[in-house]
Amino acid sequence: MAHLSTCFSLENASGKHDEKRLKQGLDALPGVTSVSVSGNGCVAVDYDTTGIRHDEIRQRVQQLGYQLRQTE
């Protein structure tokens, strides 16, 4: 059982409404232990790898309607 953390930088997230929507949507995933959303569109997720994979979390963020910032 491995615990990991990941961060996503989002293009179109701002404000309390987006923060609440992301937190609720990601907290519902099996294996997610913690979700933190900052005001500048960064989402930090702690998770247990026996319950979920990084790609599944990323996919859920996109299903919620948020676009990931491209990194160089």
C-alpha positions as CSV (number, residue, x, y, z in Angstrom):
1,M,0.0,0.0,0.0
2,A,1.7,3.2,-1.2
3,H,0.6,6.7,-0.5
4,L,1.4,9.3,-3.1
5,S,0.7,12.9,-3.8
6,T,0.1,14.7,-7.1
7,C,-0.6,18.2,-8.2
8,F,-2.6,19.5,-11.1
9,S,-2.5,23.0,-12.5
10,L,-5.8,24.0,-14.0
11,E,-6.6,26.5,-16.8
12,N,-10.1,27.3,-15.8
13,A,-10.6,27.0,-12.1
14,S,-11.1,30.0,-9.8
15,G,-13.3,30.8,-6.9
16,K,-15.0,28.9,-4.2
17,H,-17.5,27.3,-6.5
18,D,-14.8,25.5,-8.5
19,E,-12.9,24.7,-5.3
20,K,-16.0,23.0,-3.8
21,R,-16.8,21.1,-7.0
22,L,-13.3,19.8,-7.4
23,K,-13.0,18.7,-3.8
24,Q,-16.4,16.9,-3.8
25,G,-15.7,15.3,-7.2
26,L,-12.2,14.0,-6.2
27,D,-13.1,13.1,-2.6
28,A,-15.6,10.6,-4.0
29,L,-13.0,8.6,-5.7
30,P,-11.9,5.4,-3.9
31,G,-8.3,5.7,-2.6
32,V,-8.3,9.5,-2.5
33,T,-7.4,10.5,1.1
34,S,-7.1,14.3,0.8
35,V,-7.8,17.1,-1.7
36,S,-6.6,20.7,-1.4
37,V,-7.5,23.4,-3.9
38,S,-5.6,26.7,-4.0
39,G,-7.0,30.0,-5.2
40,N,-4.7,30.0,-8.2
41,G,-6.0,26.8,-9.8
42,C,-3.7,24.2,-8.3
43,V,-5.2,21.0,-7.0
44,A,-3.2,18.7,-4.7
45,V,-4.4,15.2,-4.2
46,D,-3.1,12.6,-1.7
47,Y,-4.1,9.0,-2.6
48,D,-3.5,5.3,-1.9
49,T,-2.2,3.5,-5.0
50,T,-4.1,0.4,-4.1
51,G,-7.4,2.2,-4.7
52,I,-6.7,4.5,-7.6
53,R,-4.0,5.5,-10.2
54,H,-2.7,9.0,-11.1
55,D,-4.3,8.8,-14.6
56,E,-7.7,8.0,-13.1
57,I,-7.5,11.2,-11.0
58,R,-6.4,13.3,-14.0
59,Q,-9.3,11.8,-16.0
60,R,-11.8,12.7,-13.2
61,V,-10.5,16.3,-13.1
62,Q,-11.2,16.5,-16.8
63,Q,-14.6,14.9,-16.5
64,L,-15.5,17.6,-14.0
65,G,-14.9,20.1,-16.8
66,Y,-11.4,21.4,-16.0
67,Q,-8.5,21.7,-18.4
68,L,-5.0,21.0,-17.3
69,R,-2.3,23.6,-18.0
70,Q,0.3,22.4,-20.3
71,T,3.8,22.2,-18.8
72,E,6.9,22.9,-20.7
